């Protein structure tokens, strides 16, 4: 059974930083494509960043401020968020959508990030 558990959300002032973590179990993490999505109140869920074995990509809204990384030894994917803005406020979700070449779709329960003074 695949499980994704996020942590690291919280309240931070504008300009501050947070690091989100997502621990994955029940699959071969090293060949899984992982992503971070977010959903702000009243808005659709959107892709923030994605990482596969050899590449990363980011939404334009976070490029240069957020960094996605992974530690295969710990089955963990991270999202380092710097220079946070109020518009980054959202529930952040971890997603696994591919294992090797096989498409799939697993989600964590989300962690809330609030950027406010």
C-alpha positions in Angstrom: 0.0 0.0 0.0 1.5 3.3 -1.1 1.5 6.1 1.5 2.6 9.7 1.3 2.9 11.7 4.5 3.7 15.4 4.3 5.1 17.6 7.1 6.7 21.0 7.6 3.8 23.4 7.0 3.1 26.3 9.3 2.8 30.0 9.6 5.6 32.2 8.2 6.1 35.9 7.6 6.4 37.2 4.0 10.0 36.8 2.9 10.5 33.8 5.2 11.3 30.2 4.4 9.9 26.8 5.0 10.9 23.3 4.0 8.2 20.7 3.4 8.9 17.0 3.5 7.1 14.0 2.1 7.9 10.5 3.2 6.8 7.7 0.8 6.3 4.1 1.7 5.0 1.0 -0.1 6.7 1.6 -3.5 10.1 1.8 -5.2 10.7 5.4 -4.4 14.0 5.8 -6.4 12.2 5.3 -9.7 9.0 7.2 -8.8 8.2 10.6 -10.2 7.2 13.0 -7.4 5.5 16.3 -7.4 4.3 19.0 -5.1 1.0 20.6 -5.7 -0.9 23.3 -3.9 -4.5 24.5 -3.5 -5.4 27.9 -2.3 -8.9 28.7 -1.0 -11.3 29.0 -3.8 -8.8 27.9 -6.4 -7.9 24.8 -8.3 -5.1 22.6 -7.3 -1.9 23.5 -9.3 1.4 21.9 -9.9 4.3 23.6 -8.1 7.3 21.4 -8.8 8.1 17.9 -10.0 11.1 15.7 -9.8 12.0 12.5 -11.6 15.3 10.6 -11.5 17.1 13.1 -13.7 15.1 16.3 -14.0 13.1 18.9 -12.2 10.5 21.4 -13.4 8.7 24.3 -11.7 5.7 26.5 -12.2 6.6 30.0 -13.3 5.2 31.4 -10.1 7.8 29.7 -7.9 10.8 29.4 -10.2 13.9 30.8 -8.5 12.3 30.7 -5.1 11.4 27.1 -4.5 13.6 24.0 -4.9 12.4 20.4 -5.1 14.9 17.7 -4.1 14.8 14.0 -3.1 16.7 11.7 -0.8 16.3 8.2 -2.1 17.9 6.7 0.9 15.2 8.2 3.1 12.3 7.8 0.6 11.7 11.5 1.0 11.0 14.4 -1.3 11.5 18.0 -0.1 10.3 21.4 -1.2 12.5 24.2 0.0 10.5 27.4 -0.1 12.3 30.8 0.1 11.1 34.4 -0.3 7.6 33.3 0.6 4.7 35.6 -0.5 1.2 35.8 0.8 0.0 34.3 -2.5 1.9 31.2 -1.6 -0.6 30.5 1.1 -2.2 27.1 0.3 -2.5 23.5 1.3 0.5 21.7 -0.2 0.1 18.2 -1.4 2.7 15.5 -2.3 2.0 13.5 -5.3 3.4 10.3 -6.9 2.3 9.9 -10.5 4.7 7.5 -12.1 6.7 4.4 -11.0 9.3 3.7 -13.6 7.3 3.9 -16.8 3.9 3.0 -15.2 1.5 5.8 -14.6 -0.3 6.0 -11.3 -1.7 8.6 -8.9 -1.2 8.7 -5.2 -1.6 11.7 -2.9 -0.8 12.8 0.6 -3.3 14.5 2.9 -1.6 17.8 2.6 0.1 20.3 4.8 -1.0 23.9 5.3 1.3 26.8 4.6 0.2 30.3 5.6 2.3 33.3 4.7 1.1 36.3 6.7 2.5 39.1 8.8 
